[in-house]
Every structure is written in C-alpha cells, then in structure tokens.
C-alpha cells in the first residue's frame, strides 16, 4: 500500500522534487503536464494507471484537457 503523507510532511518532501508544488489547500502535491495531442495524453494516463494498479494505491488526480 502506498503511504499517505501527513500535510505537515509535504513541504519538506517537496525539497526533494523538481517541478512539483504544494496544492492551494496544502493537502497534496501537484504537477502540471502538457502534451502535444490527445494520443500522447491518453498514453501517459494509461501508463500512470498501470503503475498505480501495481502499487495497490490510486492517488487522487485531476485531468484537465485544454485545446
């Protein structure tokens, strides 16, 4: 099972990551990805879903498609 970090642990953990930031409500970390087209986007989402299912944990995510 994937460990869920407490909100007070997140700022220190962010020091170890590049291109990630603390969410507005400070309850999660987030990162924006931009893809060339729908196929690239869907491929990325599929690979993430496969990795998540292998780890027995599914983090929350928001996917926003913009043309």
URUR-V526070 format. One record per pair of residues at least 6 apart in sequence whose ideal C-beta (glycine too) atoms are under 8 Angstrom apart, sorted by the first residue. I is the first residue (numbers start at 1). J is the second residue. D is the distance in Angstrom with one decimal. If there is no record, write none. Layout:
# URUR-V526070
i:I j:J d:D
i:I j:J d:D
This chain:
# URUR-V526070
i:1 j:56 d:5.5
i:1 j:57 d:5.7
i:2 j:55 d:5.5
i:2 j:56 d:7.1
i:2 j:57 d:3.3
i:2 j:59 d:7.2
i:5 j:13 d:6.4
i:7 j:26 d:5.7
i:7 j:27 d:5.4
i:10 j:22 d:5.9
i:10 j:26 d:7.0
i:10 j:28 d:7.4
i:10 j:29 d:6.0
i:11 j:22 d:6.5
i:13 j:29 d:7.3
i:14 j:20 d:6.0
i:14 j:21 d:7.1
i:14 j:22 d:6.2
i:14 j:29 d:6.3
i:17 j:29 d:7.2
i:19 j:31 d:5.5
i:20 j:29 d:4.9
i:20 j:30 d:6.9
i:20 j:31 d:4.7
i:21 j:29 d:6.9
i:21 j:30 d:6.1
i:21 j:31 d:7.2
i:22 j:28 d:7.8
i:22 j:29 d:6.2
i:22 j:30 d:7.8
i:23 j:29 d:6.9
i:23 j:30 d:5.1
i:28 j:60 d:7.0
i:33 j:44 d:6.8
i:35 j:41 d:4.2
i:35 j:44 d:6.4
i:38 j:65 d:7.6
i:41 j:65 d:6.9
i:45 j:63 d:6.7
i:48 j:61 d:7.9
i:52 j:58 d:5.0
i:52 j:59 d:7.0
